[in-house]
Amino acid sequence: MSAMGLLGIVMLFELSAFALLAFRSEGFDPLALLFALILIAVLFLQYVCMLWISKYADRFILVIANLLAAIGMIVQYRLSPDTAFKQLILYGAGLLAMFVCVAIMHKPALFQKLNWVMILGSLGLLCVLMAVGKEHGGAKNWITIARVSFQPSEFVKLALVFVSANYLTTRRSWRGYWPSAVFAIACCGLLVAERDLGAALLIALTYLILFYIATGNVRTTLIGMGAGCMGAAASYVTFDYVRARVAIWKNPWATYETSGYQIAQGLMAIASGGAWGLGLTLGSPKAIPAYNTDYIFAVICEEFGIIFGIAVIALYLVFIIRGALLALNARDRYLMLIAFGCTSLITLQSFIIIGGVIKLIPLTGITMPFVSYGGSSLIASMMLLGILEGVAMRNGEMLEDAMDAAMEECRKEERAHAG
């Protein structure tokens, strides 16, 4: 199927879902159809704009990411139209951030010049967060400025990708690698102290993946993994909230009425949906705590069905495969590591949150990329998409330049032979 054909199916899906929402009560909700038309128009315009910027844009990851965002907004509108309109505004901000990242990736060396700015800025943000951050869900991971709240960790993970790619590209020994390793360790330490375990795990695993890809050093990577496991064990022994999370994961039913309620309720919602779901608007998603953020996957499975939930996971898998192919086809080492870093973030974040919801691993407080409600998460995810699109465009342009150079060399040889 072509990307344009997939785009048409996405538009039809969105229109059908919002038409159903428009008639969900005895009356008629015209705002649902207006929301659908705005969403479809934005989706089509950004697709056209991306191809206008470069014919080498990856159409499939663009459409897949926006389909995931659309699924999220359909569910948000079903839960609360006001929340959905806020998410739509944040989606627009995310699109602007995406196009800014696409533009910047045409000159990726700019990030190398800002390397220490990103390091000091990220650590400074996390230190400020520790001092004045607001607690949410047991973790101190929010900063509020002029009534606007955001999660610094969502943007610190982007900085980690560029800082790691820079050092792992230009340095060939531990003397060169250590600043990026210290940066990753410092970020993880601050996040653990703030009880933001999900972000700490995400940053640690992303750095280890990038380190192994860049160096191929199995021994050091295993040492890093062992150090991480020791850190996790130390956190379990030291912090009560870590032990509580593990206990809830092992048996949420033992504390169903208190701390285990969220996990148990999420599992019951998934089970009640069955294979095909109860139907849009027919479930009871608000019985699940954090239904529009951490637990939105359970809401999707309850109303759309487990098969639809598997299809959502498949969309992430296709996105991840396309991202990995972009990295493998990168024309230089720096772009390759950036693309792998962005793809690793999406991979790990999706696995950690979905795995937590279905009780495969202990639950940590992170969001589902592109789908969950939240400005920081959505904007950061759209920035990752923009970076990957920028890498795709650079790959195509550099390949075209190489082919033009080869053709010119052939012409010179032909003219030399003819002379």
N, C-alpha and C positions, 0 to 999 in steps of 0.2 A: 504494500500500500504506500502511496506517495504521502509526503508530509501535508500537502494541500488536502488530500482526501481525509487524512486523520483530523485535520483542522475542521473540516466540515462536519465530521461526526461529533467532535467536541462541542461545536456550536449547537448542533441539534440536541445533544444530551443536555446542555445547559438550558436551552429554551424549553425542553420538555419538563425538566425538573422544576423550573420556576413557574411554568404554567400550572403544574400540579399544586405548587405552593399558593398560587393565586386563588385557587378554588378550594383550599383546605378547610375553610369554615363555611357557614351558611351564606355569608356574603362573598364579595369579590374584592380582592386586594390588588389594585392596579400598580402599586409600588413594586410588587414582585415581578411583574412583566417589565416595568421600567428598569429595575435592577438587572434583569436578564439582558435587555437590549444594550444597556451601558457596558456590561461585562463582555458581551459578544463584540461590540464595536471596538472596545479597548484591545481585545484579543486579536482581532483582525488587523487593526492599525499597527500594533506593535510588530506583528508578523511581517507586514509590508515594509515597515520602517527598517527592521533588521535586515531584510533582503536588499533594501535600497542602500544601506550602509555598506554591505558587502555580499557578494554572491556566494561567498564561502561560509556564511553563517550556518551553524548546525540547526537545521529546521526541526529535527525530531526532538532534541532535548528542549528546544524552546516550547514546542507544542505540549510535550509531556509535562514539563514544569507548570505550565499554565493550566493544564487539565487538573493537576493536583491542587493548584490554588483554587480553581473553580469548584472542585468537590468540597473543599474547605468552606467556601463562601455559601454554597448551597446548604450545607449543614448549619452554618452560622445563621443564615436567614431563617431556617426552620426553627432554630432555637430562640433567636431574638433578632428581628429586623433592624433594630437600632445598632446592635453589635455588628451585624453584617455590613451596614453602611459605613461604620467606622473602619471595618476591615477593608472595604473597598477603597477608602481614602488611603489607608496604609499600603494597599496594593499599588495604588498610583504612585506613592512615594517610592515604593520598591522598584517600580519600572524606571523611574528617573534615575535611581541609584544604579540600576542594571545598565542603562545606556551610558552613564558616566564611567562605569567600570569598563565597558566595551571600548570607549574612547581612550581611556588611560592605557589599556592593554596594547594599543598601537605603539606606545612608547614604554614598554615594561621596565626599562632601565631606570625610570623615575622612582620606582619602588626601591630599587637598590640604593639610590641616593638618600632615601628617607628611612633607611634601615634603623638607625639609632633613634630616630623620632618615634617610630612605631614601637620599639622596645621600651623606651622610657615612658611614652604615652600610655601603653598598655599596663605596665606595672603601676604607674601613677593612678590610673583609673581604678585598678583593683585595690590599691591602698586606700583611696578615697572611699570606695565601696565598703571596705572593712570598717571605716570610721563612721560614715553617715548613711550607709545603705539601709534600705527597708527590708524587713523580713517577709518572705512569702513562701508558704508551703514548707516552713522549717529552714529555709536557706536565706541568707542575707545577700540577695543578688539583684536588687533593684535600686536605682538612683532616681530621684525625682527632682527636676529643675523646672520651675515655673509651671507646675501642674502637668508636666510631661515626664512620664516614667520610661526608663529604658534599661536593658540588661547589658552592662559593659562586656560580659563574657561572650556575647554573640559576635562582637566586633574584635575582641582579643583573639579569637580563634582565626579570624581572617589575617590578622597581623602575624600570627604564628606561621601561617603558610608562607607568606612572603619572606619573613625573616629566615625561616628554615631553608627555603629554596635558595636564598642568597648565599648563605654560608656553605650549604652543601654543594653548591655549584662552583664557587670560586676557591674553596679550600680543599686540601687533599690529606690533611692529617688532623689529629685531635687538637693540635694547637689552633687550627682554624675552626674546628667544629664547636669548641667549648662555649662560645657566647650563645649559640642557638640552644645548646643543651641546657645551659644555666637558665636561659629565658624560659624554656618549657618547664623546667623543674620549679622555678620561682612562681610561675603562673599556677601550676598545679597546687603548690603549697598554699598560696593565698586563697585559692578557690576551696580547698579542703577546709581551711580555717573558717571560711564563710559558709560552710556546709553545702556548697554547690558541687555535690559529688559527681553529678552527670557531666557538667562542663569540665571538671578536672579529668575524668576518665576520657572524655572526648579529646582533650588536648594531648594527654599522655600518649594515647594510642595513635593519634595522627602523627605526632613527632616520630614515634618509633617506626611507623610505616614509611615515612619520608626518609628517615635515616637509612633504613634497610634498602630501599629502592636506590638511593643515591650511592651508597657505599658497597652494598652486597656483603657487609660484614655480619655474618651470622652470629659469631661469638659475642660481639658487643651488643647486638640487638637482643640476644637471649639474656645477657647480663642486665640490660635495661628492663626487660620484661620481668626478670627476677626481682629487681629493685622495686618495680611497680607493685608486684605481688606482696613484697615485704611491707611496702607502704600501706597497702590495703589492709594487711593483717594488723599492722600497728594502729591504723585508724579504727579497726574493729575492737581492739583491746582498749583504746584510749577514749573513744567517743561513744556515749550512750546511744545517740541517735543512729549511729551505724549499726550497732547491735540490734536496735529496735527494728530497723528496716529489714535486716536479714531474717529476724524472727517472724515478721509479718509475711515476708516472701515464702518462708518455709511452711507456715500454716496461718493463712489469713482468717480462716474460720474460727480459730480459737479466740480471736479478739474482734469478731464480726461487728459488734455494736460500737466499737471504739476505733482503734488504729487500723484494724484489718478491713474496715467497711469499704474503703475505696477499691481495693483489689478485688474483694469478693463481689461487690456490686458490678464491677466491670466485667468479670468473668460470667456472671449471670446474664448480663446484657448481651454478651456475645453468644452465649448458649441459647438465649430466648430468640435471637434472630434466626437461628438455623441456617440452612444453606442459602435460602433465597431472601431472607429478611422479612420483617413484619410489614414493611412498606414505609415510604417517606411520610412522616408525621404520625405514624401509628405506634411508635415505640414510646418509652418513658426515659429519655436520655438524661433528664434533669435529676433523676435519682442517683446519678453517678457524680461524685465530687470531681471538680476540674473537668467537666464534660466538654468544654469548648477549647481546652488547651491540652493538658497532658493525656487526657482520656478520649480524645476525639476519635481515635481508631475504634474504640469499643462502640461509640455511637454509630459510626459508619457500618460496622458489622451488625448491629442490632436492627437498623432500619433498611440497609441495602443487602445484608446477608454475608455469610462467611465467604462465599464464592466471589462476591464483589470485593471483600477485604483482601482476598488472595490476588485479585486483579490489581488492586492498588499496590500491593507489594511487588507485583510483576512490573508495574510502571516504574517503580524505584529501581528495579533491577535493570530495565532497559536504559534508564537514565545513567546508571552507574557504568554499564557496559560502554555506552557512547562516550562517557567522560574518560574512561580508561583508554579507549581507542584514540581519542584526541591526544591524550598524553603520549601514547606510544608513537603517534605520527608527528609529534612535535619536532620542529626543525632545529631546536637547540635545547640544551640540558635544563636551562633555567625555566623555560616554558613547560617542559615536560614535568618538572617537579611541582610547579604551580598547579598544573592540571590534575596531577595525581593527588595533591594536597586537597584541592577543592572537592574532588570526587570522593576521597577518603572521608572528609567531613560529612558529606551527605550520606555515605554508606553507614558510617558508625552511628550517626545521629538517628537514622531511620531504624537501625537494628536495636539500638539501646532503648528507644521509646516503645517500639512495637513489641520487642522482647519483654519489656517490663509490664506492658499492658496484658499480655497473654500469659504472664507468670513464668516465662522462660528464664529470666534473670531478675535479680532484685530491682524494684522500680526506682528510678532516679528522675529528678525533676527537670527534664528537658522537653522541648516541643517537637512535634512532628513536622519536618521540613515542608514548607509551602502550604501546609494544610491547617495547622493549629492557629488559633487566634493569638495575635500578639504582634506589635509593630516591630520590635527588635528582631524577632525570629524571622518574620516574613521579609523584612528589608535585607537582613543578612543573607537569607537564602537566595533572594533575587540578585544580590551582589555576586554570590558564588556562580549563579547562572551567567551573569554578565562577564565574569572573568573567563569562564569556559568558552563562551561565545567569542570573546576576544582572542583566546588561544586558537580557536578554530579558524578565525579570520587570518591571524598571523601565519598559521600553517599554510593556508591556501595561497596567501600573497607571497610568502617566501618560496614555496614550491614553484609558483608561476615565474618568479624572478629567476630561479635556478634553471627552469626550462627555457626561458628567453635567452639567458646567458649561453646555454648549451647550443641553442639554435643559431645564435650569432657566431659562436665559435665554428659551427659547421659551415656557415656561409663564408667565413674567412678562409677556411681550408679549401672550399670549392673555388673561391676566387683565386687562391694561391695556385691551385692545380691548373686552373684555366689559363692563368698568366704564364 
